Amino acid sequence: MKIALAQINTTVGALQENTRKIIAGIEQARAGGAELVLFPELSITGYPPLDLLDSSSFVDKNLDCLEQIVSASVGITVIVGFVDRNRTRQGKQLYNAAAVIQDGQRRTTHYKSLLPTYDVFDEDRYFEAAEQVFPVQIQGIQAGVTICEDLWNDSDFWSRRLYLNDPVAELGKQEMQLLLNISASPFHVGKPRMRVEMVQAICRKYQVPAIYLNQVGGNDSLVFDGHSFIVNAQGELLWLGQGFTEEFTILDLDQLKPIQPDWHLDMGMIEDALVLGVKDYLGKTGFKSVVLGLSGGIDSAVTAAIAVKALGKENVMGLAMPSQYSSEGSVTDAYALANNLEIRCETVPIAPMFDAFLSSLSPIFQEKPEDVTEENLQARIRGNLLMALSNKYGHLLLTTGNKSEMAVGYCTLYGDMCGGLAVIADLPKTWVYQLAEYMNREQEVIPRNTITKPPSAELKPGQTDQDSLPPYEILDAILMAYIEEHKSAEEIIGMGYAAETVNWLIRRINLNEYKRRQAPPGLKVTRKAFGQGRRLPIARGYD
């Protein structure tokens, strides 16, 4: 059978735009002689549509778009994701659905069985689960049609299952000959390889080949990496699609031979994910350019380099804002970066403004000693300057804070947290250094001095990050254990970390939830990111 895989980038809510892209893919598949073409999960609405699903007219228009696709399907079989209504009197009002359309008619409709509610997912809020699964005959082959999470519950692959039922096992009892899966599976480090290994295990178990089609693109905090693939009945990988880019491929299943995947470095995937996330966030929200503060530090340098890759050097503006505490190297490093990236960089010293603030507040402060208040004032002055440039020129302001800082609140509300997108907010500081070195693998992009000098906020004389924080290697290891692996303080201490450090960090993480709740959206690249995937109460009595 000749099949087409349409790994497309859809925009949430852009129903007609997405439909035009789907119909164009159908036409291309038909012209290329394909008998079957697959599109991703909820490809008409875009994923995730969230509370747009509460709008009855949105659901109706999505169904109208499905009819346009049905009309365009003459001479070919199409599988496409959409939102269907639950027309019974029980359960949620909607289904996450896949339509099998053949030669101008909708033949069958398949509903998603497993509705994830963990991490960034909240599908049980909107959808009813399928009551049954069944294969459909496509070109004489009994095909099992599944949707994303339906694959993720195999009893042999997972040590702990999240659901009682397994739709793939049910299809396996019904003489399934081919497993099809349309997905909107977001990226995190290690996930593309995990998907392939999971499906390989399923194919070996049921002795059927599988075709996995994933969406690509950035939607708010989520980045979808694509990496669609095909596995044979022996569990051998036959084809692996590109990552982080749209791809339309026509393949003859009978002509494919086993391949060995060449998984490139995690840092390469992280860079690709962040570049795509920035590009799509701006493109889908209507922005064309960005501004960011350039401190001479590694966080702003890496953020600027990502922005240039995503948007082009002409669409990135930097602003250096030295104070009386800034080292000479901060400004020279900021301009060295700007020269390497060939971006515009301006300088506005903040010392006169800082002095004016202190003078105005002096009668109220009543000669109280300087403390973190004065440090935060400087960050907030910088935030105001950057927002002024954002307003005046229509640039989106990028924040430059990393996950380590966000975790412990080493950031200033309405200061360096100002902005519309937090590009590296899910990168621990140690990863930021690794990414900088990766970016410099062929030529210097990030100035060497920026990488080697001790990190500092430069808000008081001689300040370095390690005056306030443990070494980042220790902080990040504890952060991963606590946030991603859900380990308790006692378990982390048992790993060999000092009890005082562990307890201090966990307390800081918990105390600063209120800051993170007010932060701009950050691009997710780890298994557990701050934001919509980690929902903790701000006011609580449990640490």
C-alpha positions in Angstrom: 0.0 0.0 0.0 1.2 3.5 -0.9 0.6 5.9 2.0 1.1 9.6 2.6 2.1 11.0 6.0 1.2 14.7 6.5 3.2 15.9 9.4 1.7 19.4 9.5 1.9 22.4 11.7 -1.6 23.6 12.6 -2.7 26.7 14.5 -5.2 26.2 17.4 -8.6 27.7 16.4 -7.6 28.5 12.8 -10.2 26.1 11.5 -10.3 27.3 7.8 -6.5 27.7 7.6 -6.0 24.2 9.0 -8.6 22.8 6.7 -7.0 24.4 3.6 -3.7 22.8 4.7 -5.4 19.4 5.1 -7.1 19.6 1.7 -3.9 20.7 0.0 -2.3 17.6 1.6 -5.1 15.4 0.2 -4.5 16.8 -3.3 -0.8 16.2 -3.0 -1.2 12.7 -1.8 -3.7 11.8 -4.6 -1.4 13.3 -7.2 1.5 11.2 -5.8 -0.5 8.0 -6.2 -1.1 7.5 -2.4 -4.0 5.3 -1.4 -4.1 6.5 2.2 -3.2 9.9 3.7 -2.9 10.5 7.5 -3.2 13.8 9.4 -2.6 14.5 13.1 -4.8 14.3 16.1 -7.4 17.2 16.2 -5.8 18.6 13.0 -8.9 20.6 12.1 -9.1 22.4 15.5 -5.3 22.4 16.3 -4.1 20.9 19.5 -4.7 21.6 22.3 -8.0 23.6 21.8 -8.6 23.9 25.5 -11.7 25.9 26.4 -12.5 26.8 22.8 -14.3 23.5 23.0 -16.8 25.1 25.3 -18.1 27.2 22.4 -20.9 25.4 20.5 -20.2 27.4 17.4 -16.5 26.4 17.4 -17.5 22.7 17.4 -20.1 23.3 14.7 -17.6 25.1 12.5 -15.1 22.2 13.0 -17.8 19.8 11.8 -18.4 22.0 8.8 -14.7 21.9 8.0 -14.8 18.1 8.2 -17.5 18.1 5.5 -15.2 20.1 3.3 -12.5 17.5 3.7 -15.0 14.7 3.0 -15.9 16.4 -0.3 -12.2 16.7 -1.2 -11.5 13.0 -0.6 -12.6 11.6 -3.9 -10.3 8.8 -5.1 -8.4 8.4 -1.8 -8.7 7.3 1.8 -8.2 10.0 4.5 -7.8 9.8 8.2 -8.1 13.1 10.0 -8.5 14.3 13.6 -11.5 16.4 14.6 -14.0 17.1 17.4 -17.2 15.1 17.3 -20.4 15.5 19.4 -21.6 12.9 21.8 -25.1 12.5 20.8 -26.1 10.3 23.6 -27.6 11.6 26.9 -24.7 10.4 29.0 -21.1 11.6 29.6 -19.2 14.6 28.3 -20.6 16.3 25.2 -17.6 15.8 22.9 -15.3 13.2 21.6 -11.7 13.5 20.4 -12.3 11.7 17.1 -10.6 10.4 14.0 -12.6 10.1 10.8 -11.9 7.5 8.1 -13.0 9.1 4.9 -13.0 7.2 1.6 -13.9 8.4 -1.9 -16.1 11.3 -0.8 -17.8 9.5 2.1 -17.2 9.3 5.9 -17.0 5.5 6.4 -16.2 5.2 10.1 -15.5 7.4 13.1 -13.1 6.3 15.9 -13.0 7.9 19.3 -10.1 8.3 21.6 -10.2 5.8 24.5 -7.5 7.0 26.9 -7.9 10.6 27.9 -4.8 11.9 29.7 -5.1 14.2 32.7 -1.5 14.3 33.8 1.2 17.0 33.2 0.0 19.4 30.5 -3.0 17.3 29.5 -6.6 17.8 30.6 -8.6 15.9 28.0 -11.0 14.3 30.5 -12.2 17.9 31.2 -13.7 18.0 27.7 -14.1 14.6 26.1 -15.9 11.4 26.7 -13.9 8.2 26.3 -14.7 5.7 23.5 -17.0 2.9 24.6 -15.5 0.5 22.0 -12.7 0.2 19.5 -12.9 -1.7 16.2 -10.8 -2.1 13.1 -11.7 -0.7 9.6 -10.8 -2.2 6.3 -8.5 0.0 4.2 -7.4 -1.3 0.9 -8.2 -4.8 2.0 -6.2 -4.5 5.3 -7.8 -4.6 8.7 -6.5 -1.4 10.3 -6.8 -0.4 13.9 -7.2 3.4 14.2 -5.9 4.9 17.5 -5.4 8.4 18.7 -2.2 9.4 20.5 -2.6 8.3 24.2 -4.3 5.1 23.1 -0.8 3.6 22.5 0.5 4.5 25.9 -0.8 1.8 28.1 0.8 -1.5 27.1 1.1 -3.8 30.1 4.5 -5.1 29.1 6.2 -1.8 28.3 5.0 0.2 31.3 5.7 -0.9 34.9 2.8 1.2 36.1 -0.2 1.7 33.9 -2.5 4.7 34.1 -5.6 3.2 32.7 -7.6 0.0 33.2 -8.2 -0.7 29.5 -5.8 -1.0 26.6 -7.4 -0.2 23.2 -4.5 -1.8 21.3 -5.0 -5.1 23.1 -8.7 -4.9 22.2 -7.9 -4.3 18.5 -5.4 -7.2 18.7 -8.3 -9.5 19.5 -10.1 -8.4 16.4 -7.7 -9.6 13.7 -6.0 -6.2 13.4 -3.4 -6.3 10.6 -2.1 -2.8 10.7 -1.9 -0.3 13.6 -2.5 3.4 12.8 -2.0 6.2 15.2 -2.5 9.9 14.7 -1.0 12.0 17.5 -0.4 15.4 18.9 2.5 14.4 21.2 4.5 17.3 22.7 8.3 17.2 22.9 10.5 16.7 25.9 14.1 15.5 26.0 14.2 11.8 25.3 10.6 11.5 24.1 11.1 10.9 20.4 13.2 7.9 21.1 10.8 6.6 23.8 7.9 6.7 21.3 9.7 4.6 18.8 10.8 2.1 21.4 7.3 1.9 22.8 5.7 1.2 19.4 8.5 -1.3 18.5 7.5 -3.3 21.6 3.8 -3.2 20.7 4.5 -4.3 17.1 6.6 -7.3 18.3 3.9 -8.2 20.8 1.0 -8.2 18.3 3.0 -9.0 15.2 1.5 -6.1 13.3 3.2 -3.1 11.6 2.4 0.4 12.8 2.3 3.8 11.3 2.7 6.7 13.7 1.9 10.3 12.5 2.7 13.2 14.9 1.9 16.9 14.6 4.7 19.5 14.5 4.9 23.1 15.6 4.7 25.3 18.6 1.4 26.1 20.4 1.9 28.4 23.4 4.2 26.6 25.8 4.1 23.3 24.0 6.4 22.3 21.1 5.4 19.3 19.0 8.4 17.7 17.4 7.0 15.5 14.6 9.4 12.6 14.2 6.6 10.4 12.7 7.7 6.9 11.9 6.8 3.4 10.6 7.7 0.1 12.3 7.2 -3.4 10.8 5.7 -6.4 12.5 9.1 -7.5 13.8 9.5 -4.2 15.6 12.1 -2.9 13.2 12.1 0.8 12.3 11.4 1.3 8.6 11.2 5.1 8.4 11.7 8.0 10.7 10.5 11.5 9.8 12.2 14.7 10.4 12.0 16.6 13.7 10.7 20.1 14.3 9.7 20.8 10.7 6.6 20.1 8.5 7.1 17.1 6.3 4.9 15.5 3.6 6.0 12.0 2.6 4.6 9.4 0.3 5.9 5.9 1.0 5.3 2.4 -0.4 5.1 0.1 2.6 6.3 -2.9 0.6 9.5 -1.1 -0.4 10.7 0.0 3.0 13.8 -1.7 4.6 14.9 -1.6 8.3 17.0 1.4 9.3 19.0 2.3 12.4 17.9 5.6 13.9 20.5 8.3 14.3 19.2 10.1 17.3 21.1 13.4 17.4 22.3 15.1 20.6 19.8 16.2 23.2 21.2 19.8 22.9 20.5 19.7 19.2 16.9 18.8 19.8 16.6 21.4 22.6 17.9 24.1 20.2 15.5 23.0 17.5 12.6 22.9 19.9 13.3 26.4 21.3 13.8 27.9 17.8 10.5 26.4 16.6 8.7 27.5 19.8 9.9 31.1 19.4 9.1 31.2 15.6 5.6 29.8 16.0 4.7 31.7 19.1 5.4 35.0 17.3 4.0 33.8 14.0 0.7 32.6 15.6 0.2 35.6 17.8 1.0 38.2 15.1 4.4 39.5 16.3 7.2 39.9 13.9 10.1 41.0 16.0 11.5 40.8 19.6 13.5 42.9 22.1 15.5 41.6 25.1 17.9 42.9 27.6 21.5 42.0 27.0 23.4 41.8 30.3 26.6 40.2 29.0 25.5 37.0 30.8 24.9 33.6 29.4 21.1 33.5 29.7 20.5 36.6 27.6 23.1 35.5 25.2 21.6 32.1 24.6 18.1 33.6 24.3 19.3 36.1 21.8 21.0 33.4 19.7 17.8 31.3 19.6 15.8 34.4 18.6 18.1 35.1 15.7 17.8 31.5 14.5 14.0 31.7 14.8 13.3 35.2 13.4 16.4 36.5 11.6 18.9 39.0 12.8 16.9 42.0 11.5 14.0 41.1 13.8 16.0 41.0 17.1 16.9 44.0 19.1 19.1 44.0 22.3 19.3 46.6 25.0 22.2 47.0 27.4 21.3 48.7 30.7 24.4 49.1 32.8 24.2 50.4 36.4 26.9 51.6 38.7 27.4 47.9 39.8 27.9 46.6 36.2 31.3 45.4 35.3 33.0 46.8 32.2 32.9 43.3 30.8 29.1 43.2 31.0 28.8 45.9 28.3 31.6 44.6 26.2 30.3 41.1 26.3 26.8 42.3 25.4 28.2 44.1 22.4 30.5 41.2 21.4 27.4 39.0 21.3 25.5 41.6 19.3 28.4 41.7 16.8 28.5 37.9 16.5 24.8 37.8 15.9 24.8 41.0 13.8 21.8 42.4 15.7 21.0 46.0 16.7 22.0 46.8 20.3 21.4 50.0 22.2 22.6 51.2 25.6 20.6 53.1 28.2 22.4 53.5 31.6 20.0 53.1 34.5 22.1 54.9 37.2 20.3 58.3 36.8 16.9 56.6 37.1 18.0 54.5 40.0 19.2 57.7 41.8 15.9 59.4 41.1 14.0 56.5 42.6 16.1 56.5 45.7 15.7 60.2 46.1 11.9 60.0 45.7 11.7 57.1 48.2 14.1 58.4 50.7 11.6 60.2 52.9 9.5 57.1 53.1 12.4 54.7 53.6 13.5 56.8 56.5 17.2 55.9 56.2 16.5 52.2 56.5 19.5 50.1 55.4 19.8 49.0 51.8 18.6 45.5 51.1 16.9 43.5 48.4 14.5 46.4 47.8 17.2 48.4 46.0 18.3 45.4 44.0 14.8 44.8 42.8 14.4 48.5 41.9 17.2 48.1 39.4 15.5 45.1 37.8 12.2 46.9 37.6 13.7 50.0 36.0 15.1 47.7 33.3 11.8 46.0 32.9 10.2 49.4 32.3 12.7 50.3 29.7 12.3 47.1 27.9 8.5 47.4 27.9 8.8 50.9 26.6 10.7 49.6 23.6 8.2 46.8 23.2 5.3 49.3 23.1 7.1 51.8 20.9 8.3 49.4 18.2 5.8 46.6 18.5 8.5 44.1 19.6 7.6 41.1 21.8 9.7 41.2 24.9 11.6 38.0 25.6 12.4 37.1 29.2 15.8 35.4 29.8 15.4 33.6 33.1 16.3 29.9 33.4 14.5 27.1 35.3 17.0 27.1 38.2 16.3 30.8 38.9 12.5 30.4 38.4 12.6 27.4 40.8 14.0 29.3 43.7 12.6 32.8 42.9 16.0 34.2 42.0 14.2 36.7 39.7 12.2 39.9 40.2 8.4 40.3 39.6 7.8 43.2 37.3 11.5 43.4 36.6 13.4 40.7 34.8 10.2 38.6 34.7 8.5 41.2 32.4 7.8 39.9 29.0 5.6 37.9 26.6 7.6 34.7 26.3 10.1 33.0 28.5 12.4 31.2 26.0 14.7 29.2 28.3 12.5 29.0 31.4 12.5 25.2 31.3 16.3 24.9 30.9 18.3 24.3 34.2 21.3 26.6 34.4 23.7 23.7 33.7 21.8 23.0 30.5 22.1 26.6 29.5 25.9 26.3 29.6 25.7 23.0 27.6 23.5 24.7 25.0 25.9 27.6 24.7 28.8 25.2 24.0 26.7 23.4 21.5 25.9 26.6 19.7 29.6 27.4 19.5 30.5 24.0 18.0 31.4 25.4 14.6 32.2 29.0 15.4 31.9 31.4 18.3 28.4 32.6 18.7 28.3 33.0 22.5 31.4 35.0 23.6 33.9 32.8 25.5 34.0 35.3 28.3 30.3 35.1 28.7 30.6 31.3 29.3 33.6 31.3 31.6 32.9 34.2 33.9 31.0 33.6 37.2 27.2 34.3 36.7 26.0 37.5 38.5 22.9 39.6 38.6 25.2 42.6 39.3 22.7 44.4 41.5 25.3 45.1 44.3 29.1 45.3 44.5 30.9 42.1 43.8 27.8 40.0 43.6 27.7 36.5 42.1 24.9 34.0 41.9 26.7 31.6 44.3 26.5 34.2 47.1 22.8 33.4 47.3 22.5 29.9 45.7 24.2 26.5 45.9 26.5 25.6 43.0 24.2 25.1 40.0 25.4 21.5 39.5 23.9 20.7 43.0 20.9 23.0 42.6 19.9 21.4 39.3 20.4 17.9 40.4 18.1 18.5 43.5 15.6 20.4 41.3 15.4 17.4 38.9 14.9 15.0 41.7 12.2 17.1 43.3 10.3 18.5 40.3 10.7 15.8 37.7 11.1 12.7 39.8 8.8 13.8 42.6 11.2 12.6 45.3 10.8 13.8 48.9 13.3 15.7 50.9 14.3 12.5 52.7 14.8 10.6 49.5 17.0 13.4 48.0 19.0 13.6 51.2 19.4 9.8 50.9 21.0 10.4 47.5 23.9 12.1 49.3 23.0 15.8 49.3 23.3 17.9 52.4 20.1 18.1 54.4 20.5 21.9 54.9 20.8 22.5 51.2 17.9 20.2 50.2 15.5 21.6 52.8 16.5 25.2 51.9 16.0 24.6 48.2 12.6 22.8 48.6 11.4 25.6 50.8 12.4 28.2 48.2 10.8 26.3 45.4 7.5 26.1 47.3 7.6 29.7 48.5 8.0 31.1 45.0 5.0 29.5 43.4 3.3 32.9 43.5 6.1 34.3 41.3 5.9 31.5 38.7 2.1 31.9 38.5 2.7 35.5 37.2 5.5 34.6 34.8 5.0 34.6 31.0 4.6 31.3 29.2 7.8 29.3 28.9 8.7 26.7 26.3 8.6 23.2 27.6 11.5 20.9 27.0 11.8 18.8 30.1 9.4 16.1 31.5 8.0 18.5 34.1 8.0 22.2 33.4 6.7 25.0 35.6 3.4 26.3 34.3 0.3 24.5 33.1 1.9 21.1 33.7 2.6 21.7 37.4 -0.5 22.9 39.3 0.2 23.6 43.0 -1.8 25.9 45.3 0.0 29.2 46.3 -1.6 29.3 49.7 -1.1 25.9 51.3 0.0 24.3 54.5 2.1 21.5 53.2 5.7 21.6 52.0 
